[in-house]
Amino acid sequence: MLYIGSKHAVPEVAAVYPALPLSTFWVLFWMLLAFEMSYLKLYFGMGFVALFKHKPRVYNWFSNVALLGIVVQVLFSYMNKANLIVFSFRLVSYVYSRFMRGLLQEISLWQRSTLDV
């Protein structure tokens, strides 16, 4: 999807910055695409690990990765409207992972207190 939209988005961004040649924007696009693919591997990998492990520490790692994605997505949200949708999904995943982390920590504290009695 990102590649299909790039045929229109890269020339639009290049029109905003006429001092730089179009080839510079294409190099920047391919670098960002490589970064995005690496980030998505980490994001989904941490998400699946958090889903299957159910450990507060793993949910904390996932929320940190999601927060990194939110910050980067804010920087690139001016490119097109699809970035706003991705931003909102990442924000929801960040909030949910923080909620799950807190819930699991509370459950583990509750289990420890019942074992101590």
Backbone as a printed PyTorch tensor [residue, N CA C, xyz], in Angstrom:
tensor([[[  0.8180,  -1.1870,   0.0000],
         [  0.0000,   0.0000,   0.0000],
         [  0.8620,   1.2510,   0.0000]],

        [[  1.9160,   1.2170,   0.7650],
         [  2.8010,   2.3740,   0.8240],
         [  3.4810,   2.6070,  -0.5120]],

        [[  3.8570,   1.5240,  -1.1840],
         [  4.5210,   1.6610,  -2.4810],
         [  3.5660,   2.1980,  -3.5400]],

        [[  2.3280,   1.7470,  -3.5380],
         [  1.3480,   2.2010,  -4.5310],
         [  1.0720,   3.6880,  -4.3700]],

        [[  0.9440,   4.1510,  -3.1460],
         [  0.6910,   5.5670,  -2.8930],
         [  1.9030,   6.4440,  -3.1020]],

        [[  3.0750,   5.8510,  -3.1740],
         [  4.2950,   6.6460,  -3.3020],
         [  4.4050,   7.3320,  -4.6540]],

        [[  3.7840,   6.7660,  -5.6650],
         [  3.8580,   7.3730,  -6.9970],
         [  3.2280,   8.7600,  -7.0220]],

        [[  2.3000,   8.9890,  -6.1100],
         [  1.6630,  10.2990,  -6.0220],
         [  2.2250,  11.1260,  -4.8620]],

        [[  2.5550,  10.4730,  -3.7590],
         [  2.9680,  11.1910,  -2.5600],
         [  4.3560,  11.8030,  -2.6910]],

        [[  5.2900,  11.0860,  -3.2830],
         [  6.6610,  11.5960,  -3.3840],
         [  6.7190,  12.8610,  -4.2500]],

        [[  6.0930,  12.9020,  -5.4240],
         [  6.1040,  14.1640,  -6.1800],
         [  5.3700,  15.3110,  -5.4640]],

        [[  4.3240,  14.9860,  -4.6960],
         [  3.6250,  16.0280,  -3.9450],
         [  4.5240,  16.6410,  -2.8800]],

        [[  5.2650,  15.8010,  -2.1620],
         [  6.1790,  16.3060,  -1.1400],
         [  7.3300,  17.0610,  -1.8070]],

        [[  7.7910,  16.5680,  -2.9520],
         [  8.8700,  17.2530,  -3.6780],
         [  8.4240,  18.6310,  -4.1590]],

        [[  7.1400,  18.7940,  -4.4500],
         [  6.6310,  20.1020,  -4.8740],
         [  6.6660,  21.1120,  -3.7320]],

        [[  6.5670,  20.6280,  -2.5060],
         [  6.6240,  21.5180,  -1.3470],
         [  8.0520,  22.0040,  -1.1150]],

        [[  9.0270,  21.1630,  -1.4290],
         [ 10.4420,  21.4970,  -1.2410],
         [ 11.1480,  21.5110,  -2.5980]],

        [[ 11.0020,  22.5650,  -3.3730],
         [ 11.5730,  22.5740,  -4.7310],
         [ 13.0960,  22.6930,  -4.7700]],

        [[ 13.7240,  23.0130,  -3.6670],
         [ 15.1760,  23.1650,  -3.6640],
         [ 15.8960,  21.8230,  -3.7980]],

        [[ 15.2410,  20.7410,  -3.4030],
         [ 15.8570,  19.4140,  -3.4760],
         [ 15.3820,  18.6840,  -4.7270]],

        [[ 16.2600,  17.9090,  -5.3500],
         [ 15.8320,  17.1600,  -6.5450],
         [ 14.9050,  16.0020,  -6.1700]],

        [[ 14.1290,  15.5630,  -7.1310],
         [ 13.1680,  14.4830,  -6.9200],
         [ 13.8640,  13.1840,  -6.5290]],

        [[ 15.0590,  12.9600,  -7.0470],
         [ 15.7780,  11.7220,  -6.7200],
         [ 16.1060,  11.6330,  -5.2280]],

        [[ 16.3240,  12.7700,  -4.6010],
         [ 16.5870,  12.7830,  -3.1590],
         [ 15.3680,  12.2780,  -2.3860]],

        [[ 14.1960,  12.6780,  -2.8290],
         [ 12.9760,  12.2350,  -2.1590],
         [ 12.7250,  10.7500,  -2.3720]],

        [[ 13.1040,  10.2280,  -3.5460],
         [ 12.9470,   8.7960,  -3.7660],
         [ 13.9120,   7.9970,  -2.8940]],

        [[ 15.1310,   8.4710,  -2.7190],
         [ 16.0840,   7.7920,  -1.8260],
         [ 15.5580,   7.8290,  -0.3960]],

        [[ 15.0460,   8.9820,   0.0160],
         [ 14.4740,   9.1080,   1.3460],
         [ 13.2740,   8.1710,   1.5170]],

        [[ 12.4560,   8.0730,   0.4820],
         [ 11.3070,   7.1670,   0.5370],
         [ 11.7460,   5.7270,   0.7360]],

        [[ 12.7570,   5.2630,  -0.0120],
         [ 13.1950,   3.8680,   0.1150],
         [ 13.8350,   3.6130,   1.4770]],

        [[ 14.5320,   4.6010,   2.0080],
         [ 15.1000,   4.4400,   3.3490],
         [ 13.9940,   4.3440,   4.3980]],

        [[ 12.9830,   5.1930,   4.2690],
         [ 11.8670,   5.1420,   5.2160],
         [ 11.0610,   3.8520,   5.0750]],

        [[ 10.9390,   3.3630,   3.8610],
         [ 10.2390,   2.0930,   3.6510],
         [ 10.9890,   0.9450,   4.3270]],

        [[ 12.3010,   0.9410,   4.2070],
         [ 13.1050,  -0.0920,   4.8700],
         [ 12.9750,   0.0140,   6.3910]],

        [[ 12.9940,   1.2390,   6.9080],
         [ 12.8180,   1.4460,   8.3420],
         [ 11.4320,   0.9770,   8.7850]],

        [[ 10.4140,   1.3010,   8.0000],
         [  9.0420,   0.9120,   8.3380],
         [  8.8910,  -0.6100,   8.3460]],

        [[  9.4890,  -1.2830,   7.3840],
         [  9.4060,  -2.7450,   7.3430],
         [ 10.1120,  -3.3620,   8.5620]],

        [[ 11.2600,  -2.8240,   8.9230],
         [ 11.9680,  -3.3170,  10.1120],
         [ 11.1560,  -3.0640,  11.3650]],

        [[ 10.5700,  -1.8730,  11.4430],
         [  9.7510,  -1.5460,  12.6070],
         [  8.5380,  -2.4700,  12.7050]],

        [[  7.8850,  -2.7380,  11.5770],
         [  6.6970,  -3.5950,  11.6040],
         [  7.0290,  -5.0150,  12.0350]],

        [[  8.2050,  -5.5130,  11.6480],
         [  8.6210,  -6.8380,  12.1200],
         [  8.7570,  -6.8420,  13.6360]],

        [[  9.3830,  -5.8050,  14.1750],
         [  9.5490,  -5.6960,  15.6200],
         [  8.1960,  -5.5140,  16.3080]],

        [[  7.3520,  -4.6660,  15.7650],
         [  6.0390,  -4.3580,  16.3410],
         [  5.1610,  -5.6060,  16.4160]],

        [[  4.9990,  -6.2880,  15.2940],
         [  4.1490,  -7.4800,  15.2960],
         [  4.7940,  -8.6280,  16.0580]],

        [[  6.1140,  -8.7380,  16.0020],
         [  6.7940,  -9.7720,  16.7800],
         [  6.5710,  -9.5800,  18.2690]],

        [[  6.7440,  -8.3390,  18.7430],
         [  6.5180,  -8.0640,  20.1630],
         [  5.0430,  -8.2280,  20.5280]],

        [[  4.1690,  -7.8760,  19.6040],
         [  2.7370,  -8.0450,  19.8560],
         [  2.3600,  -9.5040,  20.0300]],

        [[  2.8750, -10.3720,  19.1730],
         [  2.5710, -11.7970,  19.2930],
         [  3.2160, -12.4090,  20.5310]],

        [[  4.4270, -11.9640,  20.8530],
         [  5.0650, -12.4700,  22.0700],
         [  4.2590, -12.0520,  23.2950]],

        [[  3.8020, -10.8040,  23.3240],
         [  2.9930, -10.3380,  24.4570],
         [  1.6750, -11.0980,  24.5310]],

        [[  1.1030, -11.3920,  23.3890],
         [ -0.1660, -12.1180,  23.3490],
         [ -0.0240, -13.5320,  23.8990]],

        [[  1.0770, -14.1990,  23.5830],
         [  1.2350, -15.5820,  23.9970],
         [  1.8880, -15.7390,  25.3720]],

        [[  2.7360, -14.8070,  25.7770],
         [  3.4310, -14.9370,  27.0640],
         [  2.6050, -14.4160,  28.2380]],

        [[  1.8370, -13.3680,  28.0500],
         [  1.0370, -12.7440,  29.1080],
         [  1.8800, -12.3650,  30.3180]],

        [[  2.9950, -11.6930,  30.0580],
         [  3.8570, -11.2080,  31.1310],
         [  3.8390,  -9.6850,  31.1140]],

        [[  3.7750,  -9.0480,  32.2930],
         [  3.7550,  -7.5760,  32.3220],
         [  4.9870,  -6.9450,  31.6690]],

        [[  6.1290,  -7.5700,  31.8190],
         [  7.3600,  -7.0310,  31.2420],
         [  7.2910,  -7.0160,  29.7180]],

        [[  6.7220,  -8.0450,  29.1280],
         [  6.6130,  -8.1170,  27.6700],
         [  5.6090,  -7.0880,  27.1640]],

        [[  4.5060,  -6.9050,  27.8970],
         [  3.5600,  -5.8570,  27.5230],
         [  4.2050,  -4.4780,  27.6380]],

        [[  5.0970,  -4.3030,  28.6030],
         [  5.8160,  -3.0320,  28.7200],
         [  6.7250,  -2.8120,  27.5110]],

        [[  7.4280,  -3.8540,  27.0810],
         [  8.2700,  -3.7410,  25.8860],
         [  7.4260,  -3.3910,  24.6570]],

        [[  6.2880,  -4.0830,  24.5200],
         [  5.4160,  -3.8130,  23.3830],
         [  4.8830,  -2.3820,  23.4130]],

        [[  4.5270,  -1.9020,  24.5980],
         [  4.0250,  -0.5310,  24.6780],
         [  5.1190,   0.4750,  24.3330]],

        [[  6.3600,   0.1790,  24.6770],
         [  7.4670,   1.0690,  24.2930],
         [  7.6660,   1.0800,  22.7770]],

        [[  7.5510,  -0.0820,  22.1580],
         [  7.6670,  -0.1530,  20.6950],
         [  6.5080,   0.5920,  20.0420]],

        [[  5.3060,   0.4310,  20.5850],
         [  4.1450,   1.1430,  20.0460],
         [  4.2910,   2.6450,  20.2290]],

        [[  4.8470,   3.0850,  21.3560],
         [  5.0610,   4.5100,  21.5840],
         [  6.0660,   5.0840,  20.5900]],

        [[  7.1020,   4.3260,  20.2710],
         [  8.0530,   4.7560,  19.2460],
         [  7.3450,   4.9340,  17.9070]],

        [[  6.4710,   4.0070,  17.5670],
         [  5.7140,   4.1120,  16.3240],
         [  4.7810,   5.3030,  16.3120]],

        [[  4.1950,   5.6210,  17.4530],
         [  3.3060,   6.7800,  17.5430],
         [  4.0880,   8.0620,  17.2900]],

        [[  5.2490,   8.1810,  17.9080],
         [  6.0620,   9.3910,  17.7330],
         [  6.4860,   9.5470,  16.2820]],

        [[  6.9460,   8.4720,  15.6720],
         [  7.3670,   8.5400,  14.2670],
         [  6.1700,   8.8200,  13.3670]],

        [[  5.0270,   8.2390,  13.6880],
         [  3.8360,   8.4500,  12.8600],
         [  3.3550,   9.8940,  12.9270]],

        [[  3.5060,  10.5370,  14.0680],
         [  3.1370,  11.9530,  14.1810],
         [  4.0070,  12.7900,  13.2540]],

        [[  5.2840,  12.4410,  13.1540],
         [  6.1850,  13.1960,  12.2840],
         [  5.8000,  13.0720,  10.8160]],

        [[  5.2350,  11.9230,  10.4210],
         [  4.9100,  11.6920,   9.0130],
         [  3.4090,  11.7490,   8.7230]],

        [[  2.6200,  12.2270,   9.6550],
         [  1.1720,  12.2510,   9.4380],
         [  0.7470,  13.2880,   8.4090]],

        [[  1.5870,  14.2450,   8.1180],
         [  1.2250,  15.2610,   7.1280],
         [  1.3110,  14.7350,   5.7010]],

        [[  1.9010,  13.5740,   5.5030],
         [  2.0800,  13.0370,   4.1520],
         [  0.7490,  12.6960,   3.4850]],

        [[ -0.0980,  11.9350,   4.1700],
         [ -1.4060,  11.6030,   3.6050],
         [ -2.3510,  11.1620,   4.7120]],

        [[ -3.5980,  10.9460,   4.3370],
         [ -4.6230,  10.6260,   5.3300],
         [ -4.4840,   9.2190,   5.9010]],

        [[ -3.8890,   8.3030,   5.1560],
         [ -3.7300,   6.9300,   5.6450],
         [ -2.8350,   6.8920,   6.8760]],

        [[ -1.9020,   7.8120,   6.9770],
         [ -1.0350,   7.8500,   8.1540],
         [ -1.8240,   8.1770,   9.4140]],

        [[ -2.8950,   8.9250,   9.3040],
         [ -3.7270,   9.2250,  10.4710],
         [ -4.4480,   7.9810,  10.9690]],

        [[ -4.8530,   7.1130,  10.0580],
         [ -5.4990,   5.8640,  10.4540],
         [ -4.4920,   4.9580,  11.1670]],

        [[ -3.2960,   4.8550,  10.6160],
         [ -2.2450,   4.0470,  11.2300],
         [ -1.9030,   4.6140,  12.6080]],

        [[ -1.8410,   5.9360,  12.7130],
         [ -1.5710,   6.5840,  13.9980],
         [ -2.6230,   6.1930,  15.0300]],

        [[ -3.8950,   6.2270,  14.6470],
         [ -4.9490,   5.9040,  15.6080],
         [ -4.8970,   4.4350,  16.0260]],

        [[ -4.5820,   3.5360,  15.1060],
         [ -4.4500,   2.1230,  15.4740],
         [ -3.2640,   1.8920,  16.4080]],

        [[ -2.1700,   2.5750,  16.1560],
         [ -1.0090,   2.4300,  17.0500],
         [ -1.2900,   3.0200,  18.4270]],

        [[ -2.0330,   4.1000,  18.4590],
         [ -2.3960,   4.6940,  19.7360],
         [ -3.2910,   3.7490,  20.5400]],

        [[ -4.2450,   3.1140,  19.8780],
         [ -5.1130,   2.1460,  20.5560],
         [ -4.2970,   0.9550,  21.0630]],

        [[ -3.3520,   0.4640,  20.2700],
         [ -2.5400,  -0.6750,  20.7180],
         [ -1.6520,  -0.2830,  21.8920]],

        [[ -1.1580,   0.9530,  21.9030],
         [ -0.3510,   1.4190,  23.0300],
         [ -1.1860,   1.4670,  24.3130]],

        [[ -2.3680,   2.0550,  24.2230],
         [ -3.2380,   2.1660,  25.4010],
         [ -3.6400,   0.7810,  25.8940]],

        [[ -3.9730,  -0.1210,  24.9770],
         [ -4.3790,  -1.4650,  25.3750],
         [ -3.2310,  -2.2260,  26.0230]],

        [[ -2.0250,  -2.0790,  25.5000],
         [ -0.8930,  -2.7920,  26.0940],
         [ -0.5740,  -2.2590,  27.4860]],

        [[ -0.7240,  -0.9480,  27.6840],
         [ -0.5100,  -0.4020,  29.0270],
         [ -1.5920,  -0.9130,  29.9900]],

        [[ -2.8240,  -1.0050,  29.4930],
         [ -3.9150,  -1.5330,  30.3130],
         [ -3.6530,  -2.9890,  30.6930]],

        [[ -3.2510,  -3.8080,  29.7220],
         [ -2.9940,  -5.2220,  29.9970],
         [ -1.8180,  -5.3920,  30.9590]],

        [[ -0.8030,  -4.5680,  30.8090],
         [  0.3400,  -4.6430,  31.7160],
         [ -0.1040,  -4.3450,  33.1480]],

        [[ -0.8790,  -3.2900,  33.3180],
         [ -1.3700,  -2.9480,  34.6500],
         [ -2.2710,  -4.0180,  35.2200]],

        [[ -3.1120,  -4.5860,  34.3810],
         [ -4.0150,  -5.6450,  34.8210],
         [ -3.2420,  -6.8840,  35.2610]],

        [[ -2.2470,  -7.2740,  34.4900],
         [ -1.4480,  -8.4530,  34.8540],
         [ -0.6340,  -8.2070,  36.1180]],

        [[ -0.1240,  -6.9860,  36.2900],
         [  0.6090,  -6.6890,  37.5200],
         [ -0.3130,  -6.7320,  38.7270]],

        [[ -1.5220,  -6.2280,  38.5690],
         [ -2.4830,  -6.2490,  39.6670],
         [ -2.8710,  -7.6800,  40.0230]],

        [[ -3.0680,  -8.5110,  39.0230],
         [ -3.4200,  -9.9140,  39.2740],
         [ -2.2690, -10.6400,  39.9680]],

        [[ -1.0390, -10.3730,  39.5300],
         [  0.0930, -11.0500,  40.1720],
         [  0.2670, -10.5880,  41.6120]],

        [[  0.0150,  -9.3070,  41.9020],
         [  0.0850,  -8.8320,  43.2860],
         [ -1.0250,  -9.4470,  44.1240]],

        [[ -2.1990,  -9.5960,  43.5550],
         [ -3.3230, -10.1900,  44.2730],
         [ -3.0390, -11.6570,  44.5770]],

        [[ -2.4240, -12.3780,  43.6210],
         [ -2.1100, -13.7810,  43.8510],
         [ -1.0360, -13.9330,  44.9230]],

        [[ -0.0570, -13.0150,  44.9220],
         [  0.9860, -13.0910,  45.9440],
         [  0.4060, -12.8260,  47.3330]],

        [[ -0.5230, -11.8780,  47.4280],
         [ -1.0880, -11.5600,  48.7560],
         [ -1.9490, -12.7100,  49.2710]],

        [[ -2.6150, -13.4330,  48.3960],
         [ -3.4060, -14.5830,  48.8600],
         [ -2.5080, -15.7500,  49.2520]],

        [[ -1.3360, -15.8610,  48.6360],
         [ -0.4050, -16.9230,  49.0100],
         [  0.2840, -16.6170,  50.3380]],

        [[  0.4650, -15.3520,  50.6650],
         [  1.1360, -14.9770,  51.9100],
         [  0.2550, -15.1740,  53.1270]],

        [[ -1.0370, -15.2240,  52.9340],
         [ -1.9650, -15.3300,  54.0740],
         [ -2.0550, -16.7050,  54.5890]]])
